[in-house]
Amino acid sequence: NGLGDDSSTGGMTDVLVVGGGPVGVTAAISLAEKGVKVRIIDVNAAPVILTKASGTQGRTLEQLPESVVKSMLDTSVEVSIARVWEKVQRNAPKNIMAIDMRGKSDSYTGIVAQEQWRTEKSLNDY
C-alpha cells in the first residue's frame, strides 16, 4: 500500500514528504522512527542558506531524537520573550510590544532560535 516504487528506500514509499525544510525533515524523522518508509522531495537540489523560520518550539524539541536536540541546543539561543521596537527618534527606540515565546512544553522554556540552515543541518545529520 505504498505511494510508489522508490529504489532509494528499497521498494515502496509509505509517505512522500514535500519540502526538505525543518518541518518536512522533522515529520520525516518522526515517521521513520515509527517504521514508516519516507521519501523527502524538495524543489531545491541543495540546502538553501536563507532563514525563513528561526525558532523551534519546545513541543517540537520534545518530539525529536536526543542527538538532534543536543545539536540544536549547542548552536542556538533560548528566547522566552521577543520585543518589537519602533524607531521614534535617532537614538530613542520605543518598545511597542513584548511577545511571550514560552509554550506548553514540559521540558523547555521558550523557543530555541538560530539560522534555519543550522536547524536543517542538525536534522539532516541525523
C-alpha positions in Angstrom: 0.0 0.0 0.0 2.9 2.4 -0.7 2.8 5.5 -2.8 5.1 4.2 -5.5 8.4 2.5 -6.3 11.4 4.1 -4.7 14.7 2.3 -5.1 16.4 4.6 -2.5 14.3 3.1 0.3 14.4 -0.5 -1.0 11.0 -0.6 -2.5 7.7 1.1 -1.8 7.4 4.5 -0.1 4.6 4.8 2.5 4.8 8.6 2.8 6.1 11.3 0.5 7.1 14.4 2.3 7.1 17.5 0.1 9.6 20.0 1.4 13.0 19.4 3.0 12.9 22.3 5.4 12.7 22.0 9.2 9.0 20.9 9.2 9.4 18.4 6.4 12.5 16.8 7.9 11.0 16.7 11.4 7.9 15.0 10.1 10.1 12.5 8.1 12.2 11.7 11.2 9.1 11.2 13.4 7.5 8.9 10.8 10.7 6.9 10.1 11.2 6.2 13.8 7.8 4.6 13.7 8.9 2.3 10.9 7.2 4.2 8.0 9.2 4.3 4.8 9.6 8.0 4.0 10.9 9.9 1.0 11.6 13.6 1.1 11.4 15.7 -2.1 12.2 19.4 -2.4 12.3 21.9 -5.2 15.9 22.8 -4.2 18.7 20.4 -5.0 20.8 21.5 -2.0 20.1 23.3 1.3 19.3 27.0 0.9 21.3 29.3 3.2 18.3 31.5 3.9 16.3 31.9 7.1 12.5 31.7 6.9 12.0 30.1 10.2 14.4 30.9 13.0 12.7 29.4 16.0 11.8 25.9 17.2 9.1 25.4 19.9 9.8 23.3 22.9 6.9 20.9 22.0 8.7 20.2 18.7 12.0 19.6 20.5 10.2 17.0 22.7 9.4 15.0 19.5 13.0 15.0 18.1 15.7 12.5 18.8 18.1 13.5 21.7 21.1 13.8 19.3 19.2 16.3 17.1 18.1 18.4 20.1 21.6 18.4 21.6 23.0 19.6 18.2 20.4 22.3 18.0 20.9 23.4 21.6 24.7 23.6 21.1 24.2 26.2 18.2 21.1 28.2 19.3 20.0 30.7 21.9 16.9 30.3 24.1 14.2 33.0 23.6 11.4 33.4 26.1 10.3 37.0 25.2 10.6 38.8 21.9 10.4 42.6 21.8 9.4 44.7 18.9 11.0 48.2 18.8 9.9 51.2 16.9 12.5 53.8 15.9 10.9 57.0 17.2 14.0 59.2 17.1 17.6 58.6 16.1 18.8 57.3 19.5 15.4 56.7 21.2 13.8 53.4 20.2 10.4 52.7 21.8 9.4 49.2 22.9 5.9 48.8 21.4 5.3 45.1 22.0 6.6 42.1 24.0 5.7 38.7 22.8 5.8 35.8 25.2 7.5 32.9 23.4 7.1 30.4 26.3 5.0 27.5 25.1 3.3 24.4 26.6 6.5 22.3 26.8 7.2 20.3 29.9 11.0 20.3 29.2 11.8 23.6 27.5 11.1 27.2 28.2 10.6 29.4 25.2 11.9 28.6 21.8 15.4 27.9 20.5 16.4 30.3 17.9 19.1 30.0 15.2 19.5 30.3 11.4 17.2 27.9 9.6 20.2 26.3 7.8 21.7 25.3 11.2 18.4 23.7 12.2 18.2 21.8 8.9 21.8 20.7 9.3 21.1 19.2 12.7 18.0 17.4 11.3 19.8 16.2 8.2 22.9 15.0 10.1 20.6 12.6 12.0 
